[in-house]
Amino acid sequence: MSDDLSIEVRRGDPDDDELAALIAVVTEAYAAEAASATADDSKPATPWSRTQRPLRQPVRRDVAWGRYIG
């Protein structure tokens, strides 16, 4: 974690025990999120996967071309 972290209490008057509990909970939540947020680096990116655009929706065959039913 960063050394320049600060906590600002905007309301109330927490004592040292309450602040310590807050820091412990936030630190544990941050550690759990950081552990589960790792990227899958098992496959290197190919040029195709880097430039691939999202695929369009499949063509609907139940709607006539140009919505013209003549």
N, C-alpha and C positions, 0 to 999 in steps of 0.2 A: 504494500500500500504506500501511498504517497506521504511524505513527511509534512506536507503543507495542508493537510486535512484540517478543517475547522468545523465546529458545530456551533450554531447560533440558536439560543433558546429565545423564542419570541413571546411565549406566554408561560405563565406559571413560574415556579421557583423550585426546580428539581434539586435534590440533594446529590451528593457524590455517588451514593449507591444506585440511584435511579439513572444517572448518566452512565455509570459503568455497565448497568444492565442494557441500556440502549446501545452502547458501543459493542457489547458482546453479541447482541442479536444482529445488528447490522453487519458486523464483521463475518459472522457465520453465514448469513444470507449471501453476502458478496462472495465468499469462498465457495459456497455451493453452486452459485450461478457461474462463476469463473471455471469451475471444474467441469460443468456440463456444457459449456459454450465453446468447446474445442472444435476446430474444423477437421473434416476428414481429408487427410493428405495422402490417402492410400494410392490414388491415381493422379498422375500429373495431368495438367490441363493440356488439351490438344488445341491446335489452331482452330479446328472446327468448333469445339466447345466454347472457345472464347468469343467467336464471332457469331455463334448461332443465335438467331432471333427466336423469340417465342413462337411456337406454332399456332396457326390460326385454328379457329373452330372448324370441325368437319362440315362439309357441305350438307345442307338439309335437303333431302330428296323429296320431302313431302310438300315443299313450297315450290310452285312453278317458277321458271326462270323469269326474273324481273317482275315477279308477282302478277304476271299476266296469264290469265286462264281464258283462252279464247277459243 
